[in-house]
Each structure stands twice: as C-alpha cells, then as structure tokens.
C-alpha cells in the first residue's frame, strides 16, 4: 500500500495530537508553563485544516506548474506553510485565544437559554474578544 506525503503528514499529526492528550484546550496558564513548548491538539488540527485547504485550493486550479513534479512542489510548499504556522505564534495565537474564550463562555453556560440574556452576553463577549 502506498501512502502519499499528505496522508503521512495527517497520520503524524493525528499521532502527535493523541500523544499530547486528545481533544481540548489547554488552559492559558498551563500552555505558558509548558517547558517543551509543544502545541496543543487544537493547534495541530487548525494547522492541518489550513494546510489541507491550501493544498486542495492550489491543486484544484488549472495551473499545473512547470512539470510533472507539480504535486511534489505543492507538497513541499505545504510543508513550509505548516512549519511557519507552528513556528510563528503571532499567526494562530489570536485565533486560539478567541476559541479559548468562546470555550470558557460555553462551559460557563453563557450559550444556554437558561444562562440569561443572550444580547447582554453577546455584548459582554464582544468586549472580551476585543481586549
């Protein structure tokens, strides 16, 4: 059985996410204290989704590059994008922080109809998100 580079990357990403602790958010305090600076499972999933979407977009275009090695060229570029997204915290950190805030609101009952006035909540959330 043959495995493409993108399938191998997906397997590695899933294995890493499983080793780090499965699905979920690491609280910001824990994330900052991690000595090994390993990204959490959600970050791996976001990076993978972004890279896959980019690869699908590029490969779906009529342009086939300069030769029959075009899929390999796209794969190499995708690897660079993946590395950049993991290495440069300023790219995904705001997204991860916003998702953590939404997660906190979700778990505190703010999305529940029994949780109170949703208009008041949305105003409160918008303010928190912009901080």
N, C-alpha and C positions, 0 to 999 in steps of 0.2 A: 504494500500500500504506500502510495506517495503522499507526502504532506507538503503543501505549499508553505512559503515563508510566512504568509499572513496567518495561516492556520497554526503554524508552530508558535508564532507570537501570541496568538489567542490562548493556546494551551499554557504557555508560560505565564501569561497574565493571570489566567484563572488559578494556576497553581500558586503563584505568589499571593494572590488575594486570599486564597484558602489558608495559606501558612500564616498570614498576618492576623487572621481572626474572623474571617467571614464578612458578611454584610453588616454595615452600620457605620456610625460616625464615631470617631474618637473625640472625646471632649477636648476643647482647645487647650486646656491646661496640660492634659496628657500628651497631646500632639507636640506641644512646645518642649516638653521634658524628654521626649524620646531622644536618647543619645545616638541611636543608629540612624535617625532622620529618615526612616523608611516611610514612604507614602502609605496612607490608609487604603483599604479596599475600594472605597468610593472613588478616590482619585485614580486608581488603576482603571476602574470601569469608565470614568469620564474620558481619560486619555485614550483608552481603547475605542470608545464610541467616536471620538473626534477623528482619530486616525482612520478608522474604518470608513467613516462618512467621506473624508477627504479622498481616500483611495477609490471608493465607489464613484465619486464625482469625477475624478480625473480619468479613470478607466472607462467611464460611460461616454466620454466625449469622442467625437470622430477622430480627433488628432491621435496618431499612433507613435509620435516621437520620431526619432531618427532611424530606428532599425527594429528588428525583431526582438531586441533586448528591452523594448519599452516597458513591459511589465516589471522587469527586474529594476529598471531605473526608477519607476514609480515606487516600488517596494523599498529601495534604498532611501528615497526622499521621505517616505512614510516613517522609516526608522529614525531619520533626523528630526522629524516633527515630534515623534514620540519622545525622543531624548530631550528635546527642547522643552516640551510640556512638563516633563519630570524634573528637569534641572532648573528651570526658571520659575520660582514661586510666584512672582508677580502676575503670571498669566492666569493660573487657575485659582489662586488663593482667594480672590474676591468671590468667585463662584462658590467655592467650598464654604466660605464663611456665611454667605447668604443661605445656602442649603442647610447649614447647621442651625441658623436662626429659625428658619421655617420648621425644621425638625423639632426644635425646642418648643415652638408655639404649638405644633401638632400634638406633642406629648403632654403639654400642659392643658390641653382641652380647648384651646382657642379656636379650633376648627369645628368643634362640636356645636350643634344647635343649642345645646344646653349650656354652652360656655359663655353665653351673654350676647351682647350687641355686636354683630359682625361688622357693622360700619365703624364702630368705635375701635374694634380690634384691627381692622384694615388700616385705619389712620395711625394707630399705635405701631403696627408692623412697618408701615412705610417709613415712619420716623426712625425706627430701629435700623432698618435696612440702609438708610442714608447716612447713619452715624459713622 
